[in-house]
Amino acid sequence: MNAPHDVPSAAELVAAVRDFLETDVLPAVEGRVRYHTRVAINVLGMVEREIELGPAQAARHAESLAALGVADDAELAAAVREGRLADGETLMAVLEQAVRAKLEVANPGYLARE
């Protein structure tokens, strides 16, 4: 992150909290609290990945949408519903790229199974 923020960065702070939950809290709790700790660890991992990957993913997605001649996801959905996009291969590539980007943040383990 840029000025005026100093170190640690937001990503480093999130990573530190995730690590604390994973190494100190998780082994010491049971039942419902253990489950919610696992959920919190997963959420923090998603936040870390979005901070790291999000800007580049957003730029690529904007370029892909522009190549299709639409401004945003809502316009893309409308164009698909209305049959306004002629090139099926290009559309499928853009949609696949968008889904992969979402999975890279939400659960990259799904992509590792390929």
All heavy atoms as an XYZ file, in Angstrom:
849
protein
N       0.848     -1.170      0.000
C       0.000      0.000      0.000
C       0.891      1.229      0.000
O       1.976      1.223      0.534
C      -0.922     -0.029      1.222
C      -2.007      0.991      1.162
S      -3.289      0.719      2.409
C      -4.196     -0.585      1.618
N       0.436      2.289     -0.576
C       1.228      3.506     -0.704
C       1.020      4.445      0.467
O       0.192      4.223      1.339
C       0.854      4.222     -2.012
C       1.235      3.403     -3.219
O       2.188      2.653     -3.187
N       0.490      3.544     -4.284
N       1.814      5.514      0.447
C       1.703      6.555      1.465
C       0.258      7.026      1.548
O      -0.459      6.981      0.554
C       2.620      7.708      1.104
N      -0.218      7.409      2.676
C       0.496      7.707      3.901
C       0.606      6.529      4.857
O       1.013      6.699      6.000
C      -0.367      8.805      4.528
C      -1.755      8.393      4.159
C      -1.615      7.806      2.770
N       0.297      5.331      4.421
C       0.294      4.175      5.321
C       1.692      3.581      5.434
O       2.383      3.383      4.452
C      -0.693      3.119      4.820
C      -2.067      3.662      4.670
N      -2.874      3.965      5.735
C      -2.775      4.000      3.572
C      -4.016      4.439      5.317
N      -3.987      4.479      4.000
N       2.059      3.297      6.658
C       3.363      2.698      6.918
C       3.223      1.186      7.025
O       2.135      0.638      6.930
C       3.933      3.247      8.237
C       4.164      4.753      8.165
O       4.594      5.234      7.103
O       3.910      5.431      9.171
N       4.350      0.531      7.249
C       4.321     -0.908      7.473
C       3.846     -1.174      8.886
O       4.066     -0.333      9.763
C       5.710     -1.543      7.234
C       6.089     -1.428      5.779
C       6.776     -0.930      8.109
N       3.185     -2.220      9.163
C       2.818     -3.285      8.226
C       1.650     -2.879      7.332
O       0.807     -2.067      7.702
C       2.420     -4.436      9.155
C       1.961     -3.775     10.414
C       2.761     -2.511     10.535
N       1.632     -3.486      6.177
C       0.558     -3.231      5.220
C      -0.715     -3.930      5.677
O      -0.691     -4.775      6.579
C       0.954     -3.762      3.843
O       1.007     -5.182      3.870
N      -1.809     -3.593      5.031
C      -3.084     -4.255      5.338
C      -2.960     -5.762      5.129
O      -3.448     -6.550      5.947
C      -4.200     -3.672      4.479
N      -2.302     -6.164      4.060
C      -2.128     -7.599      3.795
C      -1.325     -8.270      4.899
O      -1.630     -9.392      5.316
C      -1.463     -7.807      2.439
N      -0.285     -7.601      5.383
C       0.537     -8.169      6.457
C      -0.246     -8.270      7.767
O      -0.099     -9.246      8.508
C       1.797     -7.332      6.649
C       2.760     -7.444      5.482
C       3.867     -6.408      5.510
O       3.667     -5.296      6.046
O       4.951     -6.711      4.977
N      -1.076     -7.283      8.041
C      -1.902     -7.328      9.247
C      -2.900     -8.478      9.188
O      -3.073     -9.220     10.164
C      -2.624     -5.995      9.448
C      -1.740     -4.805      9.808
C      -2.531     -3.508      9.714
C      -1.139     -4.980     11.190
N      -3.541     -8.626      8.047
C      -4.503     -9.712      7.878
C      -3.793    -11.060      8.026
O      -4.294    -11.966      8.682
C      -5.231     -9.595      6.515
C      -6.027    -10.845      6.201
C      -6.124     -8.366      6.507
N      -2.622    -11.179      7.426
C      -1.859    -12.427      7.517
C      -1.478    -12.732      8.970
O      -1.530    -13.892      9.403
C      -0.610    -12.351      6.646
N      -1.109    -11.713      9.722
C      -0.732    -11.915     11.121
C      -1.922    -12.405     11.944
O      -1.779    -13.316     12.773
C      -0.172    -10.620     11.702
N      -3.083    -11.826     11.717
C      -4.278    -12.258     12.454
C      -4.642    -13.686     12.057
O      -4.958    -14.520     12.910
C      -5.464    -11.293     12.219
C      -6.741    -11.844     12.825
C      -5.148     -9.925     12.792
N      -4.593    -13.977     10.758
C      -4.898    -15.335     10.295
C      -3.937    -16.339     10.921
O      -4.334    -17.396     11.423
C      -4.841    -15.427      8.771
C      -5.221    -16.817      8.247
C      -4.949    -16.993      6.765
N      -3.677    -16.489      6.323
C      -2.488    -17.068      6.535
N      -2.411    -18.195      7.242
N      -1.383    -16.534      6.087
N      -2.658    -16.002     10.928
C      -1.653    -16.896     11.514
C      -1.908    -17.107     13.009
O      -1.812    -18.230     13.512
C      -0.254    -16.327     11.290
C       0.824    -17.272     11.780
O       0.851    -18.429     11.317
O       1.623    -16.853     12.644
N      -2.240    -16.049     13.737
C      -2.554    -16.160     15.158
C      -3.728    -17.104     15.379
O      -3.677    -17.990     16.243
C      -2.863    -14.776     15.736
C      -3.533    -14.819     17.075
C      -2.826    -15.174     18.217
C      -4.876    -14.517     17.203
C      -3.446    -15.219     19.460
C      -5.507    -14.559     18.437
C      -4.790    -14.912     19.564
N      -4.787    -16.930     14.604
C      -5.954    -17.804     14.752
C      -5.595    -19.255     14.448
O      -6.029    -20.177     15.143
C      -7.094    -17.340     13.842
C      -7.772    -16.028     14.215
C      -8.756    -15.624     13.126
C      -8.467    -16.142     15.561
N      -4.795    -19.428     13.416
C      -4.449    -20.783     12.976
C      -3.510    -21.501     13.949
O      -3.695    -22.686     14.228
C      -3.802    -20.695     11.587
C      -3.902    -21.921     10.758
C      -3.578    -21.632      9.296
O      -2.744    -20.757      9.003
O      -4.182    -22.304      8.446
N      -2.529    -20.789     14.462
C      -1.517    -21.457     15.279
C      -1.796    -21.403     16.780
O      -1.418    -22.332     17.503
C      -0.114    -20.878     15.018
O      -0.122    -19.485     15.312
C       0.307    -21.104     13.586
N      -2.443    -20.344     17.252
C      -2.661    -20.201     18.696
C      -4.085    -20.514     19.133
O      -4.281    -21.184     20.144
C      -2.305    -18.777     19.157
C      -0.822    -18.480     19.037
O      -0.038    -19.420     18.861
O      -0.451    -17.297     19.101
N      -5.047    -20.022     18.391
C      -6.442    -20.177     18.817
C      -7.009    -21.535     18.420
O      -7.580    -22.242     19.253
C      -7.327    -19.033     18.267
C      -8.785    -19.242     18.637
C      -6.824    -17.686     18.777
N      -6.871    -21.911     17.164
C      -7.502    -23.136     16.657
C      -7.165    -24.372     17.497
O      -8.072    -25.139     17.847
C      -7.154    -23.348     15.187
C      -7.922    -24.438     14.463
C      -9.425    -24.148     14.446
C      -7.406    -24.577     13.038
N      -5.903    -24.589     17.842
C      -5.599    -25.779     18.645
C      -6.190    -25.740     20.059
O      -6.309    -26.785     20.703
C      -4.066    -25.786     18.716
C      -3.598    -24.906     17.620
C      -4.680    -23.895     17.419
N      -6.573    -24.558     20.528
C      -7.030    -24.427     21.910
C      -8.547    -24.414     22.071
O      -9.035    -24.322     23.187
C      -6.460    -23.134     22.502
N      -9.276    -24.515     20.969
C     -10.739    -24.419     21.070
C     -11.388    -25.667     20.482
O     -10.769    -26.413     19.723
C     -11.272    -23.141     20.368
C     -10.767    -21.895     21.075
C     -10.900    -23.116     18.900
N     -12.658    -25.848     20.832
C     -13.418    -27.012     20.352
C     -14.803    -26.578     19.919
O     -15.241    -25.468     20.195
C     -13.547    -28.040     21.478
C     -12.240    -28.640     21.934
C     -12.432    -29.611     23.091
O     -13.572    -29.824     23.528
O     -11.419    -30.150     23.564
N     -15.488    -27.507     19.271
C     -16.893    -27.328     18.943
C     -17.181    -26.122     18.070
O     -16.504    -25.875     17.074
N     -18.192    -25.385     18.498
C     -18.685    -24.240     17.725
C     -17.597    -23.179     17.543
O     -17.441    -22.619     16.456
C     -19.893    -23.649     18.446
C     -20.561    -22.515     17.731
C     -21.860    -22.128     18.465
N     -22.592    -21.136     17.731
C     -22.437    -19.823     17.882
N     -21.566    -19.367     18.755
N     -23.148    -18.988     17.167
N     -16.841    -22.901     18.576
C     -15.782    -21.894     18.491
C     -14.694    -22.344     17.509
O     -14.171    -21.542     16.733
C     -15.184    -21.584     19.888
C     -14.004    -20.637     19.785
C     -16.263    -20.994     20.791
N     -14.384    -23.629     17.501
C     -13.395    -24.157     16.548
C     -13.897    -23.975     15.121
O     -13.151    -23.543     14.237
C     -13.107    -25.626     16.843
C     -12.021    -26.221     15.980
C     -11.690    -27.652     16.443
N     -10.655    -28.230     15.644
C      -9.347    -28.033     15.806
N      -8.923    -27.246     16.771
N      -8.469    -28.611     15.014
N     -15.174    -24.291     14.893
C     -15.761    -24.131     13.569
C     -15.677    -22.662     13.122
O     -15.236    -22.359     12.010
C     -17.220    -24.611     13.562
C     -17.953    -24.262     12.295
C     -17.747    -24.987     11.137
C     -18.826    -23.178     12.260
C     -18.404    -24.660      9.964
C     -19.486    -22.835     11.093
C     -19.269    -23.582      9.951
O     -19.911    -23.248      8.795
N     -16.088    -21.756     13.997
C     -16.079    -20.339     13.643
C     -14.655    -19.802     13.472
O     -14.418    -18.903     12.658
C     -16.866    -19.520     14.666
C     -18.343    -19.697     14.510
N     -19.051    -19.157     13.460
C     -19.243    -20.376     15.252
C     -20.324    -19.484     13.573
N     -20.467    -20.238     14.648
N     -13.717    -20.373     14.195
C     -12.314    -19.990     14.005
C     -11.840    -20.414     12.620
O     -11.159    -19.654     11.926
C     -11.424    -20.607     15.107
O     -11.904    -20.164     16.379
C      -9.972    -20.206     14.944
N     -12.213    -21.614     12.201
C     -11.861    -22.074     10.844
C     -12.483    -21.167      9.787
O     -11.841    -20.831      8.788
C     -12.302    -23.511     10.617
C     -11.455    -24.534     11.309
C     -11.893    -25.953     10.878
N     -11.110    -26.946     11.528
C      -9.875    -27.326     11.150
N      -9.316    -26.746     10.132
N      -9.241    -28.259     11.807
N     -13.733    -20.785      9.996
C     -14.389    -19.860      9.062
C     -13.621    -18.542      9.000
O     -13.348    -18.007      7.917
C     -15.869    -19.629      9.456
C     -16.487    -18.502      8.632
C     -16.667    -20.921      9.278
N     -13.260    -18.005     10.157
C     -12.516    -16.746     10.207
C     -11.166    -16.873      9.497
O     -10.756    -15.961      8.761
C     -12.319    -16.309     11.655
N     -10.479    -17.979      9.685
C      -9.203    -18.213      9.003
C      -9.402    -18.214      7.491
O      -8.629    -17.591      6.748
C      -8.570    -19.536      9.490
C      -8.104    -19.392     10.934
C      -7.422    -19.976      8.577
C      -7.765    -20.724     11.611
N     -10.450    -18.893      7.030
C     -10.724    -18.926      5.589
C     -11.067    -17.546      5.049
O     -10.614    -17.158      3.964
C     -11.850    -19.913      5.286
C     -11.399    -21.348      5.429
O     -10.224    -21.656      5.312
N     -12.335    -22.240      5.704
N     -11.855    -16.788      5.792
C     -12.222    -15.435      5.352
C     -10.986    -14.553      5.268
O     -10.804    -13.812      4.289
C     -13.276    -14.818      6.298
C     -13.444    -13.334      6.050
C     -14.612    -15.542      6.150
N     -10.133    -14.620      6.261
C      -8.912    -13.817      6.233
C      -8.006    -14.218      5.071
O      -7.362    -13.361      4.457
C      -8.181    -13.912      7.566
C      -8.887    -13.217      8.731
C      -8.221    -13.590     10.047
C      -8.912    -11.715      8.533
N      -7.963    -15.500      4.750
C      -7.205    -15.940      3.576
C      -7.768    -15.340      2.295
O      -7.011    -14.919      1.412
N      -9.087    -15.279      2.206
C      -9.719    -14.663      1.034
C      -9.365    -13.180      0.951
O      -9.056    -12.662     -0.136
C     -11.236    -14.840      1.095
C     -11.694    -16.263      0.884
S     -13.459    -16.510      1.230
C     -14.207    -15.431      0.049
N      -9.399    -12.496      2.077
C      -9.060    -11.070      2.094
C      -7.608    -10.876      1.666
O      -7.308     -9.993      0.852
C      -9.320    -10.455      3.491
C      -8.779     -9.033      3.573
C     -10.809    -10.478      3.814
N      -6.705    -11.695      2.168
C      -5.291    -11.622      1.764
C      -5.152    -11.765      0.253
O      -4.447    -10.988     -0.394
C      -4.485    -12.742      2.415
C      -4.100    -12.533      3.837
C      -3.272    -13.697      4.329
O      -2.031    -13.638      4.185
O      -3.864    -14.666      4.852
N      -5.806    -12.792     -0.291
C      -5.686    -13.039     -1.735
C      -6.316    -11.918     -2.546
O      -5.794    -11.530     -3.596
C      -6.285    -14.401     -2.089
C      -5.480    -15.570     -1.527
C      -5.992    -16.918     -1.980
N      -7.309    -17.243     -1.479
C      -7.559    -17.813     -0.304
N      -6.555    -18.116      0.514
N      -8.786    -18.106      0.062
N      -7.430    -11.369     -2.075
C      -8.051    -10.270     -2.814
C      -7.167     -9.024     -2.799
O      -7.039     -8.343     -3.812
C      -9.429     -9.938     -2.253
C     -10.154     -8.915     -3.108
C     -11.607     -8.734     -2.733
O     -12.156     -9.555     -1.962
O     -12.198     -7.761     -3.211
N      -6.541     -8.740     -1.666
C      -5.615     -7.601     -1.595
C      -4.464     -7.808     -2.572
O      -4.069     -6.888     -3.291
C      -5.098     -7.415     -0.154
C      -6.210     -6.879      0.747
C      -3.903     -6.459     -0.133
C      -5.866     -6.887      2.233
N      -3.944     -9.024     -2.609
C      -2.785     -9.322     -3.459
C      -3.150     -9.386     -4.944
O      -2.474     -8.808     -5.790
C      -2.168    -10.656     -3.038
C      -0.988    -11.071     -3.891
C      -0.480    -12.463     -3.551
O      -0.711    -12.938     -2.427
O       0.130    -13.085     -4.438
N      -4.217    -10.105     -5.260
C      -4.546    -10.389     -6.658
C      -5.571     -9.438     -7.264
O      -5.631     -9.294     -8.488
C      -5.094    -11.817     -6.769
C      -4.211    -12.937     -6.269
C      -4.964    -14.266     -6.275
C      -2.942    -13.026     -7.094
N      -6.388     -8.819     -6.428
C      -7.534     -8.049     -6.897
C      -7.241     -6.960     -7.913
O      -7.918     -6.880     -8.946
N      -6.255     -6.091     -7.679
C      -6.023     -5.012     -8.636
C      -5.688     -5.508    -10.051
O      -6.242     -5.007    -11.036
C      -4.858     -4.238     -8.022
C      -4.994     -4.488     -6.546
C      -5.465     -5.916     -6.449
N      -4.817     -6.503    -10.152
C      -4.469     -7.036    -11.477
C      -5.666     -7.747    -12.102
O      -5.914     -7.622    -13.313
C      -3.278     -7.989    -11.370
N      -6.424     -8.483    -11.289
C      -7.614     -9.155    -11.804
C      -8.625     -8.143    -12.310
O      -9.225     -8.332    -13.377
C      -8.257    -10.020    -10.724
C      -7.467    -11.252    -10.380
C      -8.102    -12.032     -9.241
O      -8.825    -11.486     -8.412
N      -7.828    -13.329     -9.205
N      -8.828     -7.066    -11.570
C      -9.790     -6.039    -11.974
C      -9.366     -5.391    -13.290
O     -10.215     -5.145    -14.171
C      -9.936     -4.983    -10.883
N      -8.080     -5.129    -13.445
C      -7.589     -4.527    -14.687
C      -7.797     -5.463    -15.871
O      -8.272     -5.045    -16.935
C      -6.114     -4.162    -14.542
N      -7.470     -6.750    -15.692
C      -7.676     -7.730    -16.775
C      -9.156     -7.857    -17.114
O      -9.530     -7.948    -18.283
C      -7.119     -9.100    -16.376
C      -5.641     -9.258    -16.593
C      -5.181    -10.717    -16.495
N      -5.638    -11.401    -15.305
C      -5.008    -11.399    -14.139
N      -3.883    -10.739    -13.996
N      -5.494    -12.068    -13.110
N     -10.001     -7.867    -16.090
C     -11.444     -8.011    -16.323
C     -11.980     -6.801    -17.090
O     -12.770     -6.963    -18.029
C     -12.174     -8.189    -14.990
C     -13.610     -8.544    -15.140
N     -14.038     -9.702    -15.759
C     -14.729     -7.897    -14.751
C     -15.366     -9.745    -15.748
N     -15.804     -8.665    -15.139
N     -11.538     -5.614    -16.719
C     -11.979     -4.402    -17.427
C     -11.544     -4.444    -18.893
O     -12.324     -4.083    -19.784
C     -11.422     -3.163    -16.736
N     -10.333     -4.908    -19.139
C      -9.858     -5.041    -20.525
C     -10.694     -6.055    -21.297
O     -11.042     -5.822    -22.460
C      -8.391     -5.474    -20.546
C      -7.418     -4.420    -20.082
C      -6.006     -4.956    -19.947
O      -5.719     -6.106    -20.376
O      -5.174     -4.226    -19.377
N     -11.019     -7.160    -20.655
C     -11.827     -8.192    -21.309
C     -13.224     -7.689    -21.624
O     -13.754     -7.948    -22.712
C     -11.926     -9.434    -20.414
O     -10.663    -10.012    -20.234
N     -13.822     -6.964    -20.683
C     -15.150     -6.407    -20.927
C     -15.113     -5.398    -22.062
O     -16.007     -5.390    -22.933
C     -15.697     -5.759    -19.654
C     -16.011     -6.697    -18.496
C     -16.452     -5.899    -17.276
C     -17.064     -7.723    -18.882
N     -14.086     -4.566    -22.079
C     -13.950     -3.582    -23.157
C     -13.810     -4.274    -24.507
O     -14.383     -3.822    -25.510
C     -12.753     -2.675    -22.889
N     -13.086     -5.390    -24.542
C     -12.927     -6.138    -25.795
C     -14.261     -6.685    -26.286
O     -14.468     -6.849    -27.494
C     -11.925     -7.273    -25.616
N     -15.158     -6.958    -25.348
C     -16.502     -7.422    -25.726
C     -17.436     -6.263    -26.045
O     -18.558     -6.483    -26.490
C     -17.108     -8.264    -24.596
C     -16.491     -9.630    -24.359
C     -17.099    -10.274    -23.114
C     -16.682    -10.540    -25.568
N     -16.996     -5.046    -25.753
C     -17.814     -3.872    -26.028
C     -18.837     -3.561    -24.954
O     -19.863     -2.940    -25.237
N     -18.563     -3.999    -23.719
C     -19.458     -3.698    -22.604
C     -18.661     -3.005    -21.507
O     -17.448     -3.167    -21.411
C     -20.155     -4.961    -22.046
C     -21.042     -5.594    -23.114
C     -19.146     -5.972    -21.536
N     -19.368     -2.238    -20.677
C     -18.704     -1.432    -19.657
C     -18.513     -2.158    -18.333
O     -17.552     -1.894    -17.616
C     -19.482     -0.145    -19.426
N     -19.432     -3.063    -18.007
C     -19.366     -3.712    -16.702
C     -20.105     -5.046    -16.754
O     -20.643     -5.434    -17.795
C     -19.933     -2.806    -15.605
C     -21.346     -2.345    -15.890
O     -22.109     -3.046    -16.592
O     -21.726     -1.264    -15.390
N     -20.127     -5.730    -15.613
C     -20.756     -7.056    -15.551
C     -22.258     -6.992    -15.813
O     -22.821     -7.910    -16.427
C     -20.488     -7.724    -14.211
C     -19.052     -8.195    -14.062
O     -18.375     -8.399    -15.097
O     -18.607     -8.375    -12.916
N     -22.904     -5.940    -15.360
C     -24.350     -5.807    -15.589
C     -24.644     -5.685    -17.084
O     -25.572     -6.319    -17.600
C     -24.901     -4.603    -14.830
N     -23.833     -4.897    -17.766
C     -24.018     -4.753    -19.213
C     -23.677     -6.054    -19.941
O     -24.330     -6.420    -20.927
C     -23.173     -3.601    -19.744
C     -23.521     -3.211    -21.170
C     -22.750     -1.999    -21.668
O     -22.298     -1.176    -20.845
O     -22.614     -1.887    -22.893
N     -22.685     -6.774    -19.452
C     -22.339     -8.079    -20.020
C     -23.515     -9.037    -19.874
O     -23.897     -9.715    -20.843
C     -21.098     -8.650    -19.341
C     -20.706    -10.074    -19.730
C     -20.382    -10.171    -21.213
C     -19.530    -10.540    -18.887
N     -24.096     -9.093    -18.688
C     -25.234     -9.985    -18.466
C     -26.399     -9.625    -19.384
O     -27.038    -10.507    -19.966
C     -25.673     -9.918    -17.002
N     -26.655     -8.343    -19.533
C     -27.741     -7.908    -20.419
C     -27.445     -8.300    -21.859
O     -28.336     -8.771    -22.584
C     -27.949     -6.403    -20.296
N     -26.204     -8.131    -22.287
C     -25.827     -8.483    -23.660
C     -25.971     -9.975    -23.897
O     -26.413    -10.405    -24.973
C     -24.396     -8.027    -23.942
N     -25.627    -10.787    -22.920
C     -25.776    -12.239    -23.047
C     -27.256    -12.599    -23.142
O     -27.668    -13.365    -24.018
C     -25.101    -12.973    -21.868
C     -25.483    -14.444    -21.837
C     -23.580    -12.819    -21.944
N     -28.065    -12.037    -22.235
C     -29.510    -12.324    -22.248
C     -30.153    -11.948    -23.576
O     -31.024    -12.650    -24.070
C     -30.214    -11.560    -21.125
C     -30.172    -12.230    -19.784
C     -31.126    -11.587    -18.792
N     -30.965    -10.159    -18.669
C     -30.102     -9.540    -17.842
N     -29.333    -10.256    -17.069
N     -30.024     -8.230    -17.802
N     -29.701    -10.839    -24.131
C     -30.306    -10.324    -25.360
C     -29.664    -10.895    -26.622
O     -30.071    -10.558    -27.729
C     -30.212     -8.795    -25.363
C     -31.010     -8.161    -24.229
C     -30.617     -6.718    -23.966
O     -29.825     -6.145    -24.754
O     -31.099     -6.169    -22.950
N     -28.659    -11.738    -26.486
C     -28.010    -12.349    -27.643
C     -27.196    -11.370    -28.467
O     -27.017    -11.572    -29.669
N     -26.657    -10.330    -27.850
C     -25.917     -9.300    -28.578
C     -24.443     -9.625    -28.770
O     -23.735     -8.887    -29.448
C     -26.028     -7.944    -27.862
C     -27.396     -7.322    -27.976
C     -27.408     -5.903    -27.427
N     -27.462     -5.913    -25.974
C     -26.650     -5.210    -25.179
N     -25.712     -4.462    -25.671
N     -26.791     -5.284    -23.859
N     -23.950    -10.715    -28.187
C     -22.535    -11.046    -28.327
C     -22.388    -12.196    -29.306
O     -22.815    -13.313    -29.035
C     -21.943    -11.399    -26.964
C     -21.950    -10.252    -25.962
C     -21.475    -10.725    -24.597
C     -21.075     -9.115    -26.453
N     -21.761    -11.906    -30.432
C     -21.703    -12.864    -31.527
C     -20.604    -13.916    -31.353
O     -20.793    -15.068    -31.701
C     -21.496    -12.124    -32.846
N     -19.448    -13.525    -30.835
C     -18.306    -14.433    -30.764
C     -18.376    -15.284    -29.503
O     -17.973    -14.856    -28.428
C     -17.005    -13.636    -30.804
C     -15.783    -14.542    -30.903
O     -15.922    -15.771    -30.757
O     -14.691    -14.021    -31.135
N     -18.859    -16.495    -29.651
C     -19.010    -17.378    -28.506
C     -17.698    -17.758    -27.849
O     -17.625    -17.881    -26.628
N     -16.633    -17.944    -28.637
C     -15.342    -18.334    -28.062
C     -14.768    -17.229    -27.195
O     -14.267    -17.485    -26.098
C     -14.352    -18.700    -29.174
C     -14.619    -20.049    -29.796
C     -13.556    -20.418    -30.807
O     -12.375    -20.053    -30.607
O     -13.913    -21.071    -31.795
N     -14.846    -16.000    -27.667
C     -14.329    -14.872    -26.893
C     -15.133    -14.699    -25.617
O     -14.576    -14.503    -24.534
C     -14.356    -13.574    -27.723
O     -13.576    -13.768    -28.899
C     -13.811    -12.405    -26.937
N     -16.444    -14.778    -25.730
C     -17.305    -14.654    -24.553
C     -16.982    -15.737    -23.538
O     -16.830    -15.459    -22.347
C     -18.782    -14.732    -24.954
C     -19.779    -14.790    -23.808
C     -19.678    -13.538    -22.934
C     -21.191    -14.976    -24.349
N     -16.856    -16.971    -23.987
C     -16.557    -18.064    -23.066
C     -15.199    -17.863    -22.397
O     -15.045    -18.145    -21.205
C     -16.617    -19.411    -23.794
C     -18.027    -19.821    -24.180
S     -19.181    -19.870    -22.779
C     -18.503    -21.225    -21.858
N     -14.230    -17.363    -23.130
C     -12.907    -17.117    -22.553
C     -12.986    -16.042    -21.469
O     -12.359    -16.174    -20.401
C     -11.918    -16.706    -23.635
N     -13.758    -14.999    -21.713
C     -13.916    -13.926    -20.729
C     -14.622    -14.464    -19.486
O     -14.215    -14.174    -18.351
C     -14.672    -12.727    -21.333
C     -15.104    -11.737    -20.263
C     -13.817    -12.038    -22.389
N     -15.681    -15.230    -19.685
C     -16.415    -15.787    -18.547
C     -15.547    -16.761    -17.754
O     -15.553    -16.747    -16.518
C     -17.700    -16.464    -19.025
C     -18.748    -15.530    -19.647
C     -19.914    -16.334    -20.188
C     -19.200    -14.473    -18.665
N     -14.783    -17.591    -18.451
C     -13.900    -18.528    -17.759
C     -12.839    -17.779    -16.968
O     -12.551    -18.120    -15.817
C     -13.228    -19.471    -18.755
C     -12.332    -20.483    -18.079
C     -11.676    -21.451    -19.051
O     -12.311    -21.825    -20.050
O     -10.519    -21.818    -18.782
N     -12.278    -16.730    -17.554
C     -11.276    -15.920    -16.859
C     -11.881    -15.301    -15.599
O     -11.239    -15.280    -14.542
C     -10.756    -14.829    -17.785
C      -9.779    -13.881    -17.131
C      -9.426    -12.701    -18.041
O     -10.082    -12.427    -19.036
N      -8.370    -12.004    -17.665
N     -13.115    -14.822    -15.681
C     -13.772    -14.210    -14.522
C     -14.006    -15.235    -13.417
O     -13.772    -14.951    -12.235
C     -15.091    -13.558    -14.947
N     -14.436    -16.420    -13.790
C     -14.677    -17.463    -12.791
C     -13.362    -17.899    -12.151
O     -13.272    -18.068    -10.932
C     -15.430    -18.662    -13.410
C     -15.470    -19.843    -12.451
C     -16.839    -18.240    -13.813
N     -12.319    -18.046    -12.963
C     -11.010    -18.427    -12.421
C     -10.513    -17.374    -11.439
O      -9.963    -17.712    -10.384
C      -9.991    -18.631    -13.542
C     -10.262    -19.867    -14.385
C      -9.170    -20.066    -15.434
N      -7.934    -20.513    -14.816
C      -7.697    -21.765    -14.419
N      -8.624    -22.684    -14.572
N      -6.547    -22.093    -13.878
N     -10.700    -16.096    -11.766
C     -10.266    -15.017    -10.872
C     -11.004    -15.101     -9.540
O     -10.404    -14.928     -8.475
C     -10.489    -13.657    -11.537
N     -12.297    -15.374     -9.606
C     -13.085    -15.505     -8.373
C     -12.572    -16.678     -7.537
O     -12.427    -16.574     -6.314
C     -14.568    -15.682     -8.693
C     -15.218    -14.427     -9.247
C     -16.632    -14.719     -9.703
C     -17.212    -13.600    -10.506
N     -17.764    -12.533     -9.701
N     -12.287    -17.797     -8.197
C     -11.796    -18.968     -7.474
C     -10.393    -18.751     -6.916
O     -10.067    -19.272     -5.847
C     -11.822    -20.205     -8.371
C     -13.208    -20.776     -8.655
C     -13.109    -21.891     -9.682
C     -13.858    -21.271     -7.379
N      -9.553    -18.005     -7.629
C      -8.209    -17.716     -7.133
C      -8.271    -16.998     -5.789
O      -7.391    -17.168     -4.948
C      -7.427    -16.861     -8.133
C      -6.976    -17.626     -9.351
C      -6.399    -16.729    -10.435
O      -6.495    -15.476    -10.332
O      -5.854    -17.271    -11.404
N      -9.320    -16.210     -5.581
C      -9.497    -15.498     -4.317
C     -10.288    -16.344     -3.330
O      -9.886    -16.534     -2.188
C     -10.171    -14.125     -4.550
C     -10.608    -13.495     -3.242
C      -9.229    -13.199     -5.310
N     -11.425    -16.856     -3.754
C     -12.341    -17.541     -2.832
C     -11.814    -18.893     -2.365
O     -11.872    -19.207     -1.174
C     -13.710    -17.719     -3.478
N     -11.297    -19.702     -3.282
C     -10.826    -21.028     -2.906
C      -9.913    -21.579     -4.001
O     -10.351    -22.358     -4.857
C     -11.998    -21.980     -2.679
C     -11.566    -23.255     -2.010
O     -10.407    -23.652     -2.076
N     -12.505    -23.924     -1.358
N      -8.634    -21.183     -3.984
C      -7.722    -21.645     -5.039
C      -7.526    -23.152     -5.058
O      -7.068    -23.706     -6.048
C      -6.414    -20.913     -4.731
C      -6.536    -20.410     -3.349
C      -7.996    -20.298     -3.033
N      -7.917    -23.829     -3.997
C      -7.819    -25.287     -3.964
C      -8.654    -25.938     -5.046
O      -8.294    -27.008     -5.551
N      -9.761    -25.322     -5.415
C     -10.584    -25.866     -6.497
C      -9.810    -25.873     -7.811
O      -9.981    -26.781     -8.624
C     -11.867    -25.078     -6.665
C     -12.898    -25.324     -5.585
C     -13.553    -24.268     -4.982
C     -13.211    -26.608     -5.173
C     -14.481    -24.472     -3.987
C     -14.154    -26.839     -4.177
C     -14.795    -25.760     -3.592
O     -15.721    -25.990     -2.611
N      -8.976    -24.877     -8.042
C      -8.203    -24.813     -9.280
C      -7.037    -25.801     -9.246
O      -6.633    -26.308    -10.281
C      -7.671    -23.400     -9.502
C      -8.734    -22.339     -9.727
C      -8.103    -20.954     -9.768
C      -9.513    -22.609    -11.002
N      -6.520    -26.096     -8.073
C      -5.399    -27.026     -7.941
C      -5.803    -28.438     -8.312
O      -4.963    -29.266     -8.616
C      -4.850    -26.979     -6.530
N      -7.087    -28.731     -8.302
C      -7.577    -30.073     -8.611
C      -7.596    -30.380    -10.100
O      -7.825    -31.495    -10.504
C      -8.995    -30.254     -8.052
C      -9.035    -30.179     -6.554
C     -10.428    -30.305     -6.049
N     -10.449    -30.032     -4.612
C     -11.517    -29.766     -3.933
N     -12.688    -29.726     -4.534
N     -11.458    -29.516     -2.655
N      -7.383    -29.351    -10.914
C      -7.437    -29.551    -12.370
C      -6.298    -30.421    -12.862
O      -5.234    -30.443    -12.384
C      -7.378    -28.209    -13.097
C      -8.609    -27.394    -12.890
C      -8.537    -26.054    -13.629
O      -7.480    -25.689    -14.121
O      -9.565    -25.401    -13.705
